[in-house]
């Protein structure tokens, strides 16, 4: 009789199972982490390409502005002071 009640109690607990096990939760969390890592890595490449495209566009706009200046004045603009090129010690001066 006592064993019968224990078996019945165990069956009721198994059948009334609500929620997730720790293993199921860990699997889901690890899958979400893996997917987020993959998306961040792929977005980083897209971000780099977008910055490069903006740089090319900016240089193109500068080129067009200089050509418009030349069309108006008949000469290219002159730098009044030396221009530093980035972090190097190279200076460009007008000759």
C-alpha positions in Angstrom: 0.0 0.0 0.0 2.8 2.4 0.9 4.7 1.6 -2.2 1.6 2.0 -4.3 1.2 5.6 -3.0 4.8 6.4 -3.7 4.5 5.2 -7.3 1.3 7.2 -7.7 3.0 10.3 -6.2 5.9 9.9 -8.6 3.6 9.5 -11.6 1.6 12.6 -10.7 4.8 14.7 -10.3 6.1 13.6 -13.7 2.8 14.2 -15.4 2.4 17.6 -13.8 5.8 18.8 -14.8 5.8 22.5 -15.5 8.8 24.6 -16.5 12.2 23.8 -17.9 15.1 21.9 -16.7 18.5 23.5 -16.1 20.0 21.7 -19.1 17.2 23.0 -21.4 17.8 26.5 -20.2 21.6 26.2 -20.6 21.2 24.9 -24.1 18.9 27.8 -25.1 21.2 30.4 -23.5 24.2 29.0 -25.2 22.4 29.0 -28.6 21.4 32.6 -28.1 25.0 33.5 -27.1 26.3 31.8 -30.2 23.8 33.6 -32.5 24.5 37.0 -31.0 28.3 36.5 -31.4 27.9 35.6 -35.1 25.7 38.6 -35.7 28.1 41.0 -34.0 31.0 39.7 -36.0 29.1 40.0 -39.3 27.9 43.5 -38.4 31.5 44.6 -37.7 32.5 43.8 -41.2 29.6 45.7 -42.6 30.5 48.7 -40.4 34.0 48.7 -41.8 32.7 48.6 -45.4 30.3 51.5 -44.6 33.1 53.7 -43.2 35.3 53.0 -46.3 32.4 53.9 -48.6 31.9 57.2 -46.7 35.6 58.0 -47.1 35.5 57.4 -50.8 32.4 59.6 -51.1 34.0 62.4 -49.1 37.1 62.3 -51.3 34.9 62.4 -54.4 33.0 65.5 -53.0 36.3 67.3 -52.3 37.5 66.5 -55.8 34.2 68.0 -57.2 34.5 71.1 -55.1 38.1 71.7 -56.2 37.0 71.3 -59.8 34.2 73.8 -59.3 36.7 76.2 -57.8 38.9 75.8 -60.8 36.0 76.4 -63.2 35.2 79.7 -61.3 38.7 81.1 -60.7 40.7 79.5 -63.5 43.3 78.1 -61.0 43.4 75.6 -58.2 43.2 76.8 -54.6 46.6 77.5 -52.9 47.4 76.3 -49.4 48.4 79.3 -47.3 50.2 77.2 -44.7 51.8 73.8 -44.7 49.3 70.9 -44.5 50.0 68.0 -42.3 49.3 64.6 -43.8 48.0 62.4 -40.9 50.3 61.5 -38.1 53.5 61.4 -40.2 56.0 64.3 -40.2 55.4 64.8 -43.9 54.3 68.4 -44.9 52.9 69.5 -48.2 53.7 73.0 -49.2 52.8 75.0 -52.2 55.6 75.6 -54.7 
